[in-house]
Amino acid sequence: MALLEIKNLKKVYTSRMGGMKVCALNDVSFSVEKGEYVAIMGESGSGKTTLLNIMASLDKPSAGSVLLENQDITAIRQRDICAFRRDNMGFVFQDFNLLDTLTLQDNIFLPLVLAQVPYQEMYNRLSPLAQKLEIQGLLEKYPYEVSGGQKQRAAAARALITQPKIVFADEPTGALDSRAADKLLSLFAKVNEEGQTILMVTHSISAASHARRVLFIKDGNVFNQIYRGAHTKEEMYKLISDTLTLLHMGGDANEKE
């Protein structure tokens, strides 16, 4: 059974005066299995960010449904959605979204504090996570005292400490240099191998080549998808690059294994 199911999703934006309508998503359907690592790619304006926002319950679709373990999150009441998001989803953003007035440890603990998790449980969860993400020596530092890569690893720890059903990553390497990006992506791969489901929106071919499946969005529709299968990361990079070239040229694509 799929962990996340996207069914006939449509999103239409209407201007304030109602004179102009823009279709950002048009009948998008696909599913994500538990333990998958999926990257979503597409040109600017293709609809991928809109898709991510709807899947993450940050926006509402005009039509269609988003089911997380068979629960339609588009039907959850507004007053309940924040708690649902906190209990079921983790988020890693391009700009980290860390509070400079809190230490890295307190930033990581924040969603657990909001959920009223006992302090001992917080520390029990943090210890192995900090070691895995290689930030155990940085926890008492403030965000302005560490590098971009270290900030993003702390942000990843904040997303993972709630033990979410799925982690949404929005351009997680966009503000990082290549070395920090590679380190973060290697850690994502390790976490995924341990069973964590990850869905990442990215412009980076290098980032997408770490995923097990890459979904391409064009003009609000699913254009193609590539499965890693037995491909190496280098082979995956080439397949993604070729598909993006085809996408830019407006050609037809077939699903690749």
Buried (B, 14 or more C-beta within 10 A) or exposed (E): EBBBBBBEBBBBEEEEEEEEEEBBBBBBEBBBEBBBBBBBBBBEEBBBBBBBBBBBBBBBBBBBBBBBBEEEBBEBEEEEBEEBBBEBBBBBBBEBEBEEEBBBBBBBBBBBEEEEBEEEEBEEBBEEBBEBBEBEEBBEBBBEEBEBBBBBBBBBBBBBBBEBBBBBBBBBBBBBEEEBBBBBBEBBBEBBEEEBBBBBBBBBBBBBBBBBBBBBBBBBBBBBBBBBEEBEEEEBBEBBEEBBEBBEEEEEBEEBE
